[in-house]
Amino acid sequence: MTTCLNAKLEEVRSAGKAFYVPSVVICGRTVVVTGKRIRMAQVKDEEVVEGVTVAAPETFIAKLKESELKADVFTFAQRPPEITPKYGYHLEWENWAVAPTTSFNEWWENRLPQETRKNVRRAARRGVIVKIVPLDDNFVRGVHRIYNETPVRGGRFFWHFGKDVETVKRGLTTYLDRSDFIGAYWNEELIGFIKIVYVDDIANLIHIISMNEHYDKRPMNALIAKAVELCQEKGISQLVYGRFVYGNNRQGSFVEFKRRNGFEQVKFPRYYVPLSLRGKVFVNLRLYRGLNGLIPEPFLQPLLRFRTWYCKAISTKSTLQRRNLPV
């Protein structure tokens, strides 16, 4: 007799905001559905789930179909170190930015260009102190100050700008039992930080940010160096800094920053399993790539530059309006 798994609401975070979406628990994993036109099912917080995400896909997908969670597509990744495709589902190659961390000296001597090593030393010479810190009220207030320095970061509106202290604190408290925070301080003021979440023998760099005002002190380079050192001390084999390449944006400054800090691209398969006719069309047309992955890079770069200009223009206009100055 088939048992239908009941759906319930589960909190998820996207673009710096919290949402409640339908979910079910299948084989010990919480599966959530997001999207309106195409309902995409995925294991919640897949990037920080320990162990094999989906151990028996056929059984897992069969139970998903039997549940009350109405989805068009189910997606899951076969994470490193197993990067050779094991299943016959439609796949797309996903990628991570990975720095090996078993030896700090090897990373420092063989993976960093001379300029990056100079930047780490420059941070120390200019008074930046980098250390592991607890998630206390002082740290949260420092993060709040960093978040509210500017409304535009990386050429887009910054998700965390304008949040109050309590909202910032709630956002930092996920997976605290296997997390570390590294802070960069100048004159006892927090000017940058990293949040790391440990997943098996991998460290996921969930968030890294610093104040634009203190860019000349190179706190970002110092933070990454401390993260690699910490991983070596804990016996962690790899530090993962999100994706190395996002869509077709292969030449952006973000890619170059990761490369200059000793990260390299590691590819692995992500599977897309249609669960409905609509989902089948969606997968066959590869619409899951989004605009960033469908627009050719020569056309993408001008669009990204326009987005940067637009965000800065809107931000400047809003600032002038708040100050009652002519726009």
C-alpha positions in Angstrom: 0.0 0.0 0.0 1.4 3.4 -1.0 1.8 5.9 1.8 1.5 9.6 0.8 4.0 11.9 2.5 2.3 15.0 3.8 3.7 18.4 2.9 4.4 21.1 5.4 5.9 24.6 5.3 9.7 24.9 5.8 11.8 28.1 6.1 14.4 28.6 3.4 16.7 31.6 2.7 17.3 33.1 -0.7 18.7 36.4 -1.8 19.1 37.4 1.8 15.4 36.9 2.7 13.5 34.1 4.5 10.6 32.3 2.8 8.2 29.5 3.8 7.8 26.9 1.1 6.2 23.4 0.9 8.4 20.5 2.1 8.5 16.8 2.9 11.0 14.5 4.6 12.2 11.7 2.3 14.9 9.2 3.4 15.9 11.5 6.2 16.3 14.5 3.9 14.1 17.6 3.9 13.0 18.4 0.3 11.7 21.8 -0.5 9.9 23.2 -3.6 10.6 26.7 -4.9 9.4 28.6 -7.9 6.1 29.5 -9.4 6.0 28.7 -13.1 8.4 25.8 -12.7 8.3 24.1 -9.3 11.8 22.9 -8.5 12.4 20.3 -5.8 15.7 20.1 -4.0 17.2 18.9 -0.7 17.1 21.9 1.7 20.6 23.5 2.1 22.1 20.9 -0.1 25.5 22.5 -0.1 25.9 22.0 3.7 24.2 18.6 4.1 26.6 16.0 5.4 27.1 12.6 3.8 25.8 11.6 0.4 22.9 13.9 -0.5 20.8 11.3 -2.3 22.1 7.8 -1.7 19.5 5.9 -3.7 18.0 8.2 -6.4 15.5 5.8 -7.8 13.9 5.1 -4.4 14.2 8.7 -3.4 12.5 10.0 -6.6 9.7 7.3 -6.4 8.9 8.5 -2.9 9.0 12.1 -4.0 6.4 11.4 -6.7 4.2 9.7 -4.1 4.3 12.6 -1.8 2.0 15.7 -1.6 4.9 17.8 -2.8 3.9 18.7 -6.3 7.0 19.5 -8.3 8.0 19.7 -11.9 11.7 18.9 -11.6 13.9 17.4 -8.9 17.6 18.3 -8.9 20.5 16.9 -6.9 24.3 16.9 -7.2 26.8 14.2 -7.0 29.5 16.0 -5.0 33.2 15.6 -5.1 35.3 13.6 -4.7 33.0 11.3 -6.8 32.9 13.4 -10.0 32.4 10.6 -12.6 28.6 10.5 -13.4 27.0 7.5 -11.8 23.3 7.9 -12.9 21.5 8.1 -16.2 19.5 11.2 -15.6 19.9 14.5 -17.5 23.0 16.2 -16.1 24.7 19.6 -16.2 28.3 20.2 -15.0 28.3 22.3 -11.9 31.5 23.7 -10.4 33.1 24.7 -7.1 36.0 27.0 -6.4 38.3 24.8 -4.3 41.5 25.5 -2.4 43.4 22.4 -1.0 44.1 23.0 2.7 46.0 20.0 4.0 49.2 22.2 3.9 49.1 25.9 4.4 52.7 26.2 3.1 51.9 24.4 -0.1 48.9 26.7 -0.7 51.1 29.8 0.2 54.2 28.9 -1.8 52.7 27.1 -4.9 49.2 28.4 -5.4 49.4 32.1 -4.6 50.9 34.7 -6.9 53.4 37.0 -5.4 51.0 39.9 -5.4 48.5 38.0 -3.2 51.2 37.1 -0.7 52.2 40.8 -0.6 48.5 41.7 0.1 48.4 39.4 3.1 51.6 40.9 4.5 50.3 44.4 3.7 47.2 43.7 5.8 49.4 42.8 8.8 51.7 45.8 8.3 48.7 48.2 8.2 47.4 46.9 11.5 44.8 44.3 10.5 44.4 41.6 13.1 42.6 38.4 12.0 41.3 36.0 14.5 38.5 33.4 15.3 35.7 35.1 17.1 32.5 34.1 18.9 29.0 35.0 17.7 28.3 37.6 20.4 26.5 40.9 20.4 29.7 42.9 19.6 30.4 40.8 16.6 26.8 41.1 15.4 26.9 44.8 15.7 30.1 44.9 13.7 28.5 42.8 10.9 25.5 45.1 10.9 27.8 48.0 10.4 29.5 46.3 7.5 26.3 45.3 5.9 25.0 48.8 6.0 28.1 50.5 4.6 26.8 50.5 1.0 23.6 49.4 -0.8 25.5 48.2 -3.9 28.1 45.4 -3.9 29.4 43.4 -6.8 27.5 45.4 -9.3 24.0 44.6 -7.8 21.8 45.7 -4.9 23.2 44.2 -1.7 20.8 41.8 -0.1 21.7 42.6 3.5 21.7 46.4 3.3 19.1 48.0 5.5 18.6 45.0 7.9 18.3 45.7 11.6 20.6 44.1 14.1 18.2 41.3 15.2 17.6 40.2 11.5 21.3 40.2 10.9 21.8 38.0 14.1 19.2 35.5 12.9 20.9 35.2 9.6 24.2 34.4 11.2 22.9 31.6 13.5 22.4 28.8 11.0 24.5 25.6 11.6 26.3 27.1 14.6 27.3 23.7 15.9 29.7 23.2 13.0 30.6 26.8 12.1 33.5 29.2 12.7 33.6 33.0 12.3 36.8 34.7 11.4 37.0 38.5 12.0 39.4 41.1 10.6 39.9 44.0 13.0 41.5 47.4 12.6 41.8 49.6 15.7 39.5 47.1 17.4 36.8 47.7 14.8 35.4 44.8 12.7 36.1 45.6 9.1 35.5 42.2 7.5 34.6 38.6 8.4 34.1 35.1 7.1 31.6 32.4 8.1 32.7 28.8 7.5 30.4 25.8 7.8 32.1 22.3 8.0 30.6 19.5 5.9 32.4 16.2 6.4 36.0 16.9 5.6 35.3 20.1 3.6 34.9 23.7 4.8 32.3 25.8 3.0 33.0 29.5 2.9 29.4 30.6 3.3 30.0 34.3 3.5 33.0 36.7 3.2 32.7 40.5 3.1 34.7 43.5 4.1 34.2 47.3 4.3 35.0 49.2 1.1 36.4 52.0 3.2 39.3 49.7 4.3 40.0 48.1 0.9 43.6 49.5 1.0 44.3 47.3 4.0 43.5 44.1 2.1 41.4 42.4 4.8 39.8 39.9 2.3 43.2 38.4 1.5 44.1 38.2 5.2 40.8 36.5 6.0 41.2 33.8 3.3 44.8 33.1 4.5 43.5 32.6 8.1 40.7 30.3 6.8 43.3 28.1 5.1 45.4 28.0 8.2 42.4 27.1 10.3 41.5 24.3 7.9 44.9 22.8 8.1 44.7 22.9 12.0 41.4 21.1 11.9 42.5 18.5 9.3 40.1 19.8 6.7 41.1 18.8 3.1 39.4 21.5 1.1 38.0 25.0 1.4 35.1 25.7 -1.0 34.3 29.3 -2.0 31.0 28.8 -3.8 31.1 28.4 -7.5 34.2 29.3 -9.5 32.2 30.4 -12.5 28.6 31.5 -12.4 26.8 30.8 -15.7 28.7 32.2 -18.6 30.4 34.9 -16.6 33.9 33.5 -16.9 35.9 36.8 -17.0 34.5 38.7 -14.0 36.5 40.2 -11.2 35.0 37.7 -8.8 36.6 34.8 -10.8 39.9 36.5 -10.9 39.8 37.2 -7.2 39.3 33.5 -6.4 42.1 32.5 -8.8 44.5 34.9 -7.2 43.7 33.5 -3.8 44.6 29.9 -4.7 41.2 28.5 -5.7 40.7 26.4 -8.8 37.7 25.0 -10.6 36.4 21.5 -9.8 33.5 20.2 -11.9 30.9 17.7 -10.8 27.5 16.5 -12.1 24.2 18.0 -11.2 21.2 16.0 -12.3 17.8 17.3 -13.3 14.9 14.8 -13.2 11.6 15.8 -14.8 8.5 15.0 -12.8 5.9 16.4 -15.1 5.4 17.3 -18.8 6.2 20.9 -18.0 9.3 19.8 -16.2 10.4 17.7 -19.2 10.2 20.7 -21.5 12.0 22.9 -19.0 14.9 20.4 -18.7 15.1 19.7 -22.4 15.4 23.4 -23.2 18.0 23.7 -20.3 16.1 26.7 -18.9 17.4 25.8 -15.4 20.6 27.7 -16.5 18.8 31.0 -16.1 19.7 34.1 -18.1 23.3 34.1 -16.8 23.8 30.7 -18.3 21.9 31.1 -21.5 23.2 34.5 -22.8 26.6 34.1 -24.6 29.4 35.8 -22.7 30.1 38.5 -25.3 26.5 39.8 -24.8 26.5 39.1 -21.1 29.4 41.4 -20.1 27.7 44.6 -21.4 24.5 43.6 -19.6 26.4 43.1 -16.4 28.1 46.5 -16.8 24.7 48.1 -17.4 23.3 46.5 -14.2 26.2 47.9 -12.2 25.6 51.4 -13.6 21.9 51.1 -13.0 22.2 49.9 -9.4 24.7 52.7 -8.6 22.5 55.3 -10.2 19.4 54.2 -8.3 21.4 54.1 -5.1 22.8 57.6 -5.6 19.3 58.9 -6.4 17.9 57.4 -3.2 20.7 58.8 -1.1 20.2 62.3 -2.5 16.4 62.1 -1.9 17.0 61.0 1.8 19.2 64.1 2.2 16.7 66.4 0.4 19.4 67.3 -2.1 18.7 67.9 -5.9 18.7 64.7 -7.9 
